Amino acid sequence: MIRLLFGLLLAVVLTLGGWLTPIAPAYANSEPMFLAALPGLSGFFAGQRPTNLGVKAGKLAPCPNSPNCVVSQGAQNGENAIAPIPFTTDPATALATLKTVVKSQPRTEIIQASDDYLYAEFSSQLMGFVDDVEFYIDPAESVIHVRSASRMGQSDLGVNRKRIETLRAEFTAAQA
């Protein structure tokens, strides 16, 4: 009986160990191994792309009444407010630098880009949650206005704010 239980326990440990084995370096950007055992889970929480994206009358959309969004223009409360990103170059160079910084982030896809606007989708590694991140170049103020919002849920545990602050730091370093 003990041999049987030990054998079952060993089989369970080896099975779970195979799911949780670190990814080989050649596949460092792929999904974790255990997600392969759960087909379709990675994109299950992507949500629908919002319809209020873009710049209207020189402004990005305000945040909804939830803490999972930050915006540098017209925030309804301090929880959603974040400072824009200043730039010291011409707007075209600032946008090119911004694109480079955004592209360097993991699980990121630039969806739309124009002379004064950039829209990207950032996906979480484990569950595939998608956040919509927008940038508007304001040449009159020499700033990049930002908006980063989760598509799903109520709280993001500060992920959108941290993302913008990381992008700000990398953009500022790239300008120097």
N, C-alpha and C positions, 0 to 999 in steps of 0.2 A: 504493500500500500504506500509506504514512504517513497519507494522507488518511482511509483506512478506519479505521485504528487510532485516529486522533484523533477521528473521528466516534463510534466505539464508546466511547471514554473519556469524551467529552462527554456521551453519552447516559446512561452509568452515573452520572456525577457529578450530572447534573440529576435523575435518578430518586432517588438517595439524598438529594439536597438537598431534594427535595419531602417526603420522609419525616421529615427532621430539622428542617424549618422550624418556628420558634417558633409557638406557638398564639396566635391572635388574642385580644386582651383580652376579647372577648365570650364566649370559650370557655375562660377561664383555669382553670376547675375541671374541665374534661373531661380525658380520657386523652390522652397525647401522640399526635401524628399517626401516627407509625410503628406504634403499637399497632393502629390501625385497619386496617393492612395484614395484621395477624396475628389474625384473628377468634378470640375466645375465650381468648386468652392472659391477659388481665387477671385473670380469675377462676379460672384454672387452678390456682393455688397457694393458694386460699382454705382448703382443708382442711375437716375436719368440726368442727362446734361441740362442745366438750367436754361431757361429761355430769356433771362434778364441780363445776359452777359454783354459786354461791350461798353463803349463810351457813348453817353448821351448828354448833349449840351456840356461837354467838357468834364463829365463826372462818371465815375464808376458807380455801379448800383450800390445802394446802402446794404448793410448787413440785415438779415432777418432778426427777429427778437429772440436770439439764442446766442449762447456764448461760444459757438463753434465757428466764428467768423471774425476776421479783423479787416478794417478798411481805413485808408488814410484820408478819405473825404467823407464828410457828412455822417460821421458815426453818431448813432442815437444815444450812446452812453459810453462811459470811459472804458468799459470792459471790451468793447469792439474797436476802440480807437488805437491807431498805430501811426507813427510818424512816417511821412514819405521818405524815399531814399534820394538824397541829394546827388547830383552829378556835376563834375567839373570840366567835362569835355563838351563838344558839340553834341546835339541830340542823336545824330546818326551813329556816332562812335559809342555813346552811352547805350543805345539799343543793341549794337553789336556786342558790346561787353556783357550786357544783361543776358542776351541769348546764349553766349558761351557759358556763363555762370549757371543759367537754368538747365542747359543741356548736360552739364556735369553732374547734376543731381540724380541719384538712383531712381529708377521707376518713374521717369518723367517723360512726357511727350508734349512737344509744342504743337498746338492745334491750329493756332492762327497768329499771324504776324503781319503788321503793316508798318508804316513810317513812324507811328506814334503809339502803337498798341501791341501787346504780346499776351497771348492766352495759352496757358499750359495746364495739363492735368497731371497731378501727382498721385500715385497709388501706394497704399500701404503694402508692406511686404507680406504679412501673414494672411490677412483677410481680403485684401484687394479693395479696401475703401478708397474712393476717389475724392480728391479735393480739387476744386477749381481755383486757379491762381491767375489773376489778371494784373497787368502793369500798363500804366498810361504815362507816356512821356509828356511832361508839361514844360515846353521850352521857355515860356515866360517866367516861370519860377525856378527853372533849372532843378526840377525834382522829378522823380518817378513815383507817381501815385500807385498804391498797391491795394489789392483786395484778395484775400485768401479765405475760402469758405468750404466747409465740409458739405457734401451732398446729403449725407444721412446722419441721423442721430441728433442729440441735443448738445452734448459736451464733446470736446475733442481733446480734453486734458492739456490744453495749451499748445497743441501740435501746430496749428496755423500760425500762431504768434512766433513760436520757435523757428518755424520754417522761414518766415519773412526776416527775422533777425539774423539767421544763418546766411540767407541770400544777401542781406545788407552788408554783412561783414565781408563776404567773399567778393561782392561787387566793389566795395570800397578798397579792398586790397588790390583788386585787379586794375583799378583806376590809377593807383599810386605808381 
